[in-house]
């Protein structure tokens, strides 16, 4: 049951984040503004994926904090990537 819950959270996030980013322009604009002002590193993705893979949901309080941090970093980087991809695709379509 442990791995099933983590995979359900992961797939729900992978499916819902693009829908939310594309449906709510305020979120997309805020993520794009954040990406333009701050540096987003891709190095954090393997680290967060390892945290999600390695830490159990049934672990202690500090383990749950590590698991939550892994999910937050992974999904935030994913959301910024989706918003930048959507804005780039929109600007390329306007040029054509």
Secondary structure, 3 states (H helix, E strand, C coil): CHHHHHHHHHHHHHHHHHHHHHHCHHHHHHHHHHHHHCCCCCHHHHHHHHHHHHCCCCCCHHHHHHHHHHHHHHHHHHHHHHHHHHHHHHHHHHHC
